[in-house]
Amino acid sequence: MKSVKNYIPTIKILFALTLLSVVVVFAIQNSADIVLRFILWSTPPLNTSLVLFAVLVAGIIIGMVLSLISSRKTKKSPGL
């Protein structure tokens, strides 16, 4: 009888394929162009899914940087 550890690579592959399928369907369904405007600045028409993906990546990067800064502060501060 195989343990659960033997199935982890298969589970990861299935999860990645499922996630990829969701992203592809999302991109296909949100193919309309939008223009971003802020005060006097505006962008040329951009694909909606491209804009949302860029916002997602920016959020992930900001979260990682803030987490790194927070973890460094807690390591430097003396224990209570």
C-alpha positions in Angstrom: 0.0 0.0 0.0 1.4 3.4 -1.0 1.6 6.2 1.4 0.2 9.7 0.8 3.7 11.0 0.2 3.9 9.0 -3.0 0.9 10.8 -4.4 2.1 14.4 -3.7 3.8 14.9 -7.1 0.7 13.8 -8.9 -1.5 16.0 -6.7 0.7 19.0 -7.4 0.6 18.3 -11.2 -3.2 18.0 -11.1 -3.5 21.2 -9.0 -1.2 23.1 -11.5 -3.2 21.9 -14.5 -6.5 22.9 -12.8 -5.1 26.3 -12.0 -3.8 26.7 -15.5 -7.2 25.8 -16.9 -8.9 28.4 -14.8 -6.5 31.1 -15.9 -7.0 30.2 -19.6 -10.8 30.3 -19.2 -10.6 33.6 -17.4 -8.3 35.1 -20.0 -10.6 34.0 -22.8 -13.8 35.3 -21.1 -12.2 38.7 -20.3 -10.7 39.6 -23.6 -12.4 43.1 -23.9 -10.2 46.1 -24.0 -10.2 48.8 -21.3 -8.5 52.2 -21.0 -7.1 53.1 -17.6 -7.4 56.8 -16.7 -5.9 58.7 -13.7 -6.3 62.5 -13.6 -4.6 63.6 -16.9 -2.9 60.3 -17.6 -4.4 57.4 -19.6 -3.3 54.2 -21.2 -3.9 52.8 -24.6 -6.5 50.1 -24.8 -5.4 47.1 -22.8 -6.8 43.6 -22.4 -8.8 43.2 -19.2 -7.1 39.9 -18.2 -3.7 41.5 -18.8 -4.5 44.4 -16.4 -5.8 42.0 -13.7 -2.8 39.7 -14.1 -0.5 42.7 -13.7 -2.3 43.9 -10.6 -2.1 40.3 -9.1 1.6 40.1 -9.8 2.2 43.6 -8.2 0.2 42.6 -5.2 2.2 39.4 -4.7 5.5 41.3 -5.0 4.3 44.0 -2.6 3.2 41.3 -0.1 6.5 39.5 -0.3 8.5 42.7 0.2 6.4 43.7 3.2 6.6 40.2 4.7 10.4 40.3 4.2 10.6 43.7 5.9 8.4 42.6 8.8 10.4 39.4 9.4 13.7 41.3 9.4 12.3 43.7 12.0 11.1 40.9 14.3 14.5 39.2 14.1 16.4 42.4 15.0 14.1 43.3 17.9 15.0 41.8 21.3 12.7 39.2 22.8 10.1 40.1 25.4 
